[in-house]
Amino acid sequence: MAKSAKAATKSEILASIAETTELSRKQVASVLEALSCLIGSAVSKKGPGIFTVPGLMKLTVINKPAVPKRKGINPFTKQEQIFAAKPARRVIKVRALKALKDMAK
């Protein structure tokens, strides 16, 4: 893949993988779509909440509880204010594995 200042587009990624693996662009797109479906089912409410892309990254779902509104002091203005409530939510954390960290060196 050529080095550039911009991030690669989806089309450029598909073309590069197709060229490297000698598969058709449609086949590469279907493999990535299947991977996307696997990740979606793993991080859904019914899934285990953990998915590992071997050698690259580990995706985990963190369940954050609801936070009520509260009084506090704005650190910039030093004035008292009310911080808004936040609903319960599911957050996805991505952790790079060793092989990916070594690629960045």
FENJOWO-V789143 format. One record per residue. N is the residue number from 1. NEAR is the number of other C-alpha atoms within 10 Angstrom. Layout:
n & near
N & NEAR
N & NEAR
This chain:
n & near
1 & 10
2 & 6
3 & 7
4 & 7
5 & 5
6 & 6
7 & 9
8 & 14
9 & 9
10 & 10
11 & 10
12 & 13
13 & 16
14 & 19
15 & 18
16 & 17
17 & 16
18 & 17
19 & 13
20 & 10
21 & 9
22 & 10
23 & 12
24 & 13
25 & 17
26 & 12
27 & 12
28 & 20
29 & 18
30 & 11
31 & 12
32 & 13
33 & 12
34 & 12
35 & 12
36 & 12
37 & 11
38 & 13
39 & 18
40 & 14
41 & 14
42 & 19
43 & 20
44 & 13
45 & 11
46 & 8
47 & 14
48 & 12
49 & 19
50 & 16
51 & 19
52 & 16
53 & 12
54 & 10
55 & 12
56 & 14
57 & 17
58 & 15
59 & 18
60 & 18
61 & 19
62 & 14
63 & 12
64 & 12
65 & 11
66 & 11
67 & 12
68 & 10
69 & 11
70 & 10
71 & 10
72 & 12
73 & 12
74 & 12
75 & 8
76 & 6
77 & 8
78 & 9
79 & 9
80 & 11
81 & 12
82 & 11
83 & 14
84 & 11
85 & 11
86 & 12
87 & 11
88 & 11
89 & 11
90 & 15
91 & 12
92 & 14
93 & 12
94 & 13
95 & 13
96 & 16
97 & 15
98 & 11
99 & 12
100 & 14
101 & 12
102 & 9
103 & 8
104 & 6
105 & 5
